[in-house]
Amino acid sequence: MQNITKPTVKSKGIYLLPNLLTTAGLFAGFYAVIASMNGRFEASAIAVFVAMIFDGLDGRLARLTNTQSSFGAEYDSMADMVSFGMAPALIAYNWGLADIGKIGWLAAFIYCAGAALRLARFNTQVGVADKRFFQGLASPAAAAIIAGSVWLGQDYGIDGSSVSWLFALITAGAGLLMVSNFRYHSFKQVDWSGKVNFLVMLLVVAVFVVVSVDPALILCCLFYIYACSGPVMTMRNIKQLKVSDVVGDKEEELFQNDMVDTEHPNNSSVTADDTRKK
């Protein structure tokens, strides 16, 4: 009798370490929601920044250890939606938007929807977008604006209800910046594994010292400056401002042609290794 052997099926698993970091970021985002529901707004804001740290580490670790996977990229996007979409929107609503009724939750929804659209657009542009720039404000940076504002307000004893209308504009504005066509530096061209001068290390230490003096104020100011840099850089470098330069469908190749940017003309586009950065 002929011996018929069944073909072996290769077991499919997931890489533990990078996905463990993604899970830690997801936990931080979930904790931020719970803390804001309990009125612990400073803790919730700090949790968002912790989620940002884990989000920055998981992709880089996956590339360094050659453990990139489609599962990891999708899981990272889902975790980012919680940590940088839902969590900041709920923190903003619970801290300063609940007292203005429909306007408050609509502003929070604009932010949440903007984060979802930002992540979806980023995932469809992998492989065709310019590696040096983000199209629209990255969702972690937008989350840092919301969390930094709440953290700063708590540190300086500002009642969220007293700045509800201003905070509604900030929240909705952050959401709209995420779906805009403004260009933001991604800092992906920095060679993090290369050698640097000793002076650079001293500057890094100085940055940590400055931030530690007043973390809420320094971080909040830094991310507000970064959020403003996109519109400023776009308007300075284009020949003529059009609606498509601000919002709407715009092919990346055409967008690059509209920019007066002679730096690194032969720079290659992003690869699948960059799917973890938003």
C-alpha positions, -999 to +999 in steps of 0.1 A: +000+000+000+012+034-009+022+055+021+006+089+017+021+114+040+003+146+048+022+178+041+034+195+072+020+229+079+044+255+091+034+269+124+027+306+123+035+326+154+041+362+164+073+379+175+071+384+212+094+413+220+081+441+197+045+431+202+051+431+239+061+467+237+030+474+216+009+458+243+026+480+269+017+510+249-019+498+245-021+493+282-008+528+289-035+542+265-062+522+282-050+533+316-052+569+305-089+565+297-096+549+331-076+575+350-095+604+332-128+587+341-117+588+378-106+624+376-069+616+377-061+638+348-024+643+355-018+605+356-039+601+324-018+627+306+015+611+317+002+577+305-003+591+270+034+602+270+044+567+282+024+552+254+044+574+230+077+560+243+066+524+237+052+533+203+086+547+193+104+517+206+085+488+192+091+496+155+127+504+160+132+472+180+115+452+153+138+466+126+169+461+147+160+425+155+146+418+121+112+408+136+089+429+114+056+413+105+022+422+090+006+412+123+029+436+142+021+465+119-017+460+121-016+454+159+005+486+162-022+506+143-050+492+165-030+501+196-023+536+183-060+542+177-066+535+214-036+554+228-036+584+204-071+585+192-097+574+218-077+581+249-068+618+242-104+625+229-119+611+262-093+629+283-101+662+266-138+656+270-136+646+307-112+675+316-126+705+298-152+698+272-181+681+291-194+715+303-202+729+269-225+701+258-227+691+221-198+714+211-176+696+236-183+661+224-183+671+188-148+686+192-137+654+209-152+634+180-134+655+154-102+647+171-110+609+173-121+607+137-091+627+126-068+602+143-086+572+126-084+588+092-047+598+098-038+562+106-058+548+077-042+572+052-007+565+066-012+527+061-022+532+025+008+554+017+035+530+029+060+525+001+050+557-018+054+585+007+085+606+012+104+591+041+116+625+054+081+639+060+047+631+074+017+642+055-004+657+083+004+659+120+014+624+133-012+610+158+013+607+187+022+644+183-015+653+182-020+632+213+009+650+230-008+684+224-039+672+242-022+654+270+004+682+274-023+708+277-042+688+303-010+681+322+000+718+321-035+728+333-034+704+362+001+716+372-009+753+372-043+747+388-064+756+358-099+744+358-108+728+325-143+742+325-128+778+326-110+772+293-136+749+276-141+769+244-104+775+239-097+738+246-125+728+221-107+748+194-074+732+203-088+697+203-107+701+170-077+718+155-054+689+164-078+666+147-079+686+116-041+690+114-039+652+114-059+650+082-043+680+066-017+680+038+007+700+058+042+686+058+060+677+091+096+665+095+096+628+104+132+628+117+136+593+101+167+604+083+185+605+116+209+576+119+202+564+154+227+535+152+256+557+139+284+573+159+281+608+171+304+634+186+308+636+223+293+671+222+261+656+209+258+634+240+262+665+262+234+681+243+212+651+249+219+652+286+211+690+285+178+683+269+168+658+296+179+683+323+158+711+307+127+689+303+130+677+339+128+713+352+091+715+342+081+685+321+045+696+316+055+731+303+085+721+282+068+691+265+036+711+259+056+740+243+077+716+222+047+698+207+028+731+201+059+744+182+060+712+162+023+714+154+028+749+141+059+740+121+039+721+095+017+750+082+047+773+084+071+750+064+044+743+038+035+779+032+072+789+030+082+762+005+054+762-020+052+785-049+015+793-046-009+781-018-038+761-031-067+743-013-051+710-021-020+720-002-040+723+030-066+695+028-081+670+003-068+643-020-033+650-032-010+625-048+023+623-030+043+626-062+025+658-072+028+671-037+065+667-039+067+685-072+049+716-057+076+719-030+108+738-036+129+713-019+163+705-033+176+685-003+184+649-010+167+647-045+175+610-048+160+601-014+141+568-016+106+564-004+095+546+027+097+508+029+076+482+046+100+486+076+084+520+084+048+507+088+051+511+126+055+549+126+024+571+122 
